[in-house]
Structure formats: C-alpha cells, structure tokens
C-alpha cells in the first residue's frame, strides 16, 4: 500500500474589498467579498515543506485590492476574470485559479426627494455571487463563469398546493390545496464557455453583465409569483426553464431552495376560526429542494462547479 497526495489547492478566503469611485461629486460604491484559490505544481509544499513554488496567500490578498484600482471593480464577473487570468498567466507554477465573489449592494439615501451623492444605505434583498475558474496556459486555456445570488427570500400567500404525495405508516402531513409557499432561494447559472472566449464577452463594455443579472433575477421572481404551483420542485424547474429560454448565453442553472414552512396555528382552544390567516413560521427542520436545469446540448461543465472553499 502506498499513500499519495490527492487534489489540493490554496488561497486567501474572504477578502473584504470596497471600491469607491470618486471621479465626480456623485460617488459610486462596490462592496465585495473575494476568495481566491490556486491550483498547480504545489506537491513539494505538502510532501517536503518546499515553498519555492508557493505564491503567498497574502500576495493573493494584495492583488485583489490592487486590481480593484488598476483594473476597476464594477461588474464582479470581469473583475474575477482579470484576477484569475493574472494568476494563471503571470505566475508560472499556477495552472488553475478559482475566484469566488459575493457582492453586497448599496442604494443611495434620499434627502428631500433627491438621491444623495455620497450617502448610502445597505440594500438587502439578496447577495449577488460570481465564480470564475481559469485553467491552463496559452492556447489550452479554458474559462468558466458562474453568476448567481443567494438569500433571496420569496413568499406567496396562496397559489400553491401540495397533495397526492406518497404516504406510509409514519406520514402525518395533511394534504393542502391552499398554502403559503416561501423559500430563501440560492441560484447559480453557468455561462456558455465557448461564448466567453469571444471578444464580445471579455469585458463589461462588451457584455451587459448587470443587465443579465437583473434579467435572470426578475425572470425567476415573476415565475415564482405567477405559476400556480403544485410543488416547490415544479416551481424550480419552471424558473430554470424560463431563464434558459430568455438568455441563450446561459447553459445551466442550479437552484437550492429550503422550504420555509408556515403551519396553520390552532386557534380552536380560544373559540376562534382560522381560515388560513394565522400561521406559525417554523425555521427548522425544513425541506431542502435542489434542482438543476440545463440545455440538452450544453457543453461539459468542466471545472465550473469546483468550489474554492472546499472540494465538491
């Protein structure tokens, strides 16, 4: 029997980078959390403690901050692309880089009906995310970009059913044709890697990253609101289908949706009738529904879903 080193990576997690644009009296703010992970010829560091090929994680941190100034930080996807390509193209031992970004949105404070130039309040509907992976050098280089969001809390007070499910001797759940449906949605969508190699998608100037993000979110919210749902599973599929139909540059969408249960509260002991009006919001345990929707001709995912914070 031999013991060998398995897959490995290293990086700097959760660099909190805030970029302020002060080129005019009306300032702009971009607030992100950046994690980097490098992959490559780092076996000697693990096997014999040889650090000669290891770019310090502190250097990765410094690069993330410097690039916010040098390359700019507006849309998070092109910022992640710049970082990943730098590490792979300019650091010889690095053969792959994964950049994961969370963005915290701010909106302007309104004073006397007018937006203030440099005062903001945190906008809290969801956290935008992006993950960029670059592998290989020169003509062999491959790029994957995954956009997304997490913590988008949605709730509809009707228009949702759940019945005719499988039962056994341990089943207590009552079927219902009218229930609250609520979730804290996480969604991630994979862009077509071939399209990313074209000049039109290489920069925020050539591709409307902001428009696509806003459009994907709006599409999913609209489907959640308007679809009469027989199950959260059905809703997730229809959300993903609608996104793929509207955005041809997206080839796969993955969703995770905890079912935020609302149970009808028993008011009978108080002589009161409860006609779907008073509920107990129970945060755990919860059903966790996960699904992916993709085009039948979608290219292989490659390293698109390989996470920086662990192995998946």
Secondary structure, DSSP 8 states (H G I E B T S, - for coil): ---------B----EEEEEEE-SSSS-EEEEEEEEEEEEES-HHHHHT---TT---HHHHHHHHHHHHHHT--SSHHHHHHHHHHHHHHHSTTEEEEEEEEEEE-EEEEEETTEEEEEEEEE--S-EEEEEEEEESSGGG-EEEEEEEEEEEEEEESSSB-B-S----TT-----BSS--EEEEEEEEEEE-HHHHTSGGGSSTTTS-HHHHHHHHHHHHHHHHHHS-BS-HHHHHHHHHHHHHHH-TTEEEEEEEEEEEEEEE---GGGT---SS--EEEEEEEEEEEEEEEE-TT----TTTT--SSS--
